[in-house]
Amino acid sequence: AQSVAQPEDQVNVAEGNPLTVKCTYSVSGNPYLFWYVQYPNRGLQFLLKYITGDNLVKGSYGFEAEFNKSQTSFHLKKPSALVSDSALYFCAVRPSGSARQLTFGSGTQLTVLP
Amino acid sequence: DAGVTQSPTHLIKTRGQQVTLRCSPKSGHDTVSWYQQALGQGPQFIFQYYEEEERQRGNFPDRFSGHQFPNYSSELNVNALLLGDSALYLCASSQKSGWYSNQPQHFGDGTRLSIL
C-alpha cells in the first residue's frame, strides 16, 4: 500500500527566510509525487510534480521540491518566504504507470510571520 | 475557461438523512474523482467515474454512491448520514489520458457538509 508522511503539522518561518515543508513516501515501484496548496475554504491548487529526470523540480509561485530516492523524500522548498505563502500544504503520491488514485499526507500548516 | 465547480458550497443535514452533492468538471476533462477531507486531515479517495461508470473505489461503505452524466458532470450521494460524515467533499477532474500519466488532477472548492 502506498502512504505519505508529513511529519510536521505546523511550520513557522519569518518572511524573507527560506522555508522547507517535509514529505516522505512509500510506494511500490517508481513514484509520481505532487505538492498541492489549500487556502481557507478553498480546494487544492496544484504546485508542482516529480515524474522523472532532474531531482530538483520547479513549480508555481517560486516553490521547488527535491526528490531523494534513497531517503524516499520529496521536500517542498522556497528560498524566500512571503506572508501570502501561509496556507495548508499537502504532499501526494501514486505509483508511476498506474491508474491508482492519489494518496495524500495529513498536511502541514505553513505560517509565514511578517 | 471554467475550472471545476461544485454545488452547494455548504450544507447542513441531520443524522439519517440523505444528501446529494454535484460537480461539473473542468472543460475538456472526462473523469471525475471524489474525495472526503475531514477536519485536520488530508483528502481521502472515495471513488472515480469515467464513461458513466465507477472505475475505482476507496475504502468507503456502500452508503456512498455516485453517478456520472453524459456531459461528464457527477453527483455524490450519501445515505443514512452519520456524524462522522461531516467533512469537506472535494471533486477533482482529469482526462482519461492522464490516468497513467503525470497530469495533476484539478480540484473544485468543495462542499462543506455538516451533520447535526
Chai-1 contact restraints between the chains, C-beta under 6 A:
chainA,res_idxA,chainB,res_idxB,connection_type,confidence,min_distance_angstrom,max_distance_angstrom,comment,restraint_id
A,Y32,B,N102,contact,1.0,0.0,6.0,A-B,restraint_1
A,F34,B,P104,contact,1.0,0.0,6.0,A-B,restraint_2
A,R42,B,D109,contact,1.0,0.0,6.0,A-B,restraint_3
A,G43,B,L90,contact,1.0,0.0,6.0,A-B,restraint_4
A,G43,B,F107,contact,1.0,0.0,6.0,A-B,restraint_5
A,G43,B,G108,contact,1.0,0.0,6.0,A-B,restraint_6
A,G43,B,D109,contact,1.0,0.0,6.0,A-B,restraint_7
A,G43,B,G110,contact,1.0,0.0,6.0,A-B,restraint_8
A,L44,B,F107,contact,1.0,0.0,6.0,A-B,restraint_9
A,F46,B,P104,contact,1.0,0.0,6.0,A-B,restraint_10
A,K49,B,N102,contact,1.0,0.0,6.0,A-B,restraint_11
A,K49,B,P104,contact,1.0,0.0,6.0,A-B,restraint_12
A,I51,B,N102,contact,1.0,0.0,6.0,A-B,restraint_13
A,F90,B,G42,contact,1.0,0.0,6.0,A-B,restraint_14
A,G97,B,Y100,contact,1.0,0.0,6.0,A-B,restraint_15
A,A99,B,W99,contact,1.0,0.0,6.0,A-B,restraint_16
A,A99,B,Y100,contact,1.0,0.0,6.0,A-B,restraint_17
A,Q101,B,F45,contact,1.0,0.0,6.0,A-B,restraint_18
A,Q101,B,Q56,contact,1.0,0.0,6.0,A-B,restraint_19
A,F104,B,G42,contact,1.0,0.0,6.0,A-B,restraint_20
A,F104,B,P43,contact,1.0,0.0,6.0,A-B,restraint_21
A,G105,B,G42,contact,1.0,0.0,6.0,A-B,restraint_22
A,S106,B,Q41,contact,1.0,0.0,6.0,A-B,restraint_23
A,S106,B,G42,contact,1.0,0.0,6.0,A-B,restraint_24
A,G107,B,G42,contact,1.0,0.0,6.0,A-B,restraint_25
